[in-house]
């Protein structure tokens, strides 16, 4: 049996308000797909983490040659490519993309990255090849996403 004081104490404790339940918004934008072209698995993994934070889809290619095959088979919205790779380098890859006969491919935004000490020369080669943006590695998520936001058109509603 409860004493009157204990009963009063229990009676005055406020019951917590129920927390609102988060209801997901209906999907209004298509996810944008990014092609990651880098011969370093660790760099591709880091870039995937950055992209997942912004709900981008991604496709990986470990060489420019493999990336060209991906572009023939799948639609992408943006290309992130390294400059230094075995085989075709990033500038040559960008030039090949720009020369493609399909305008859906040749007009894709291209962001080129490098860890090269001579970044100015690499940037110059990339710009001559038609890249849209350039960044030095290592790159932070905020820095990369700011560049992506400047060159990638917004996702289509739908």
Phi, psi and omega in degrees: 000134181274142174286163181296327179292318180293320179297319178296320181298316178293325183289332184270351178288123182286138175281137183294144177291141176294141180282142178294144179268132179285122178256121182297142177292147174297146181295118182247345180235144173288144174287139179268145185250131182246134175265117179264118182241104180201138180279356178262116179299321182294322177293316178300320179296315178299315179296323178298319178298315178300314183291322179296328179297337179250013177063031172278147167275159179215154174231137181257145171219133183268003176206163177295323180297317177295322180296322178297323177294320178299316182299329178287331188260333187224151177277135173230161181253342184204146175244127170250116183232145172281159175274306184275112175216154174296147182079230181287131177277174184297325180290317178295322176298313180299318179296322178294319177297314181296331181271000183297144181288337180270118183295336176296331178270313186294338181263002181300139174292138181235126174248122181254140182239152172207151171253007183298141179294329180263066185297327182296318179294318179296316179301316180300315178298318179296317180295321176296330180278347176103020177292157179266331183207161183220143177213145176273143173267147000286147181242139177278161177300314182298318180295315180296314182293327176296319177292317178303316180298332181279334185249345184259121177299151180301153179297148178284140176289147175161000000 
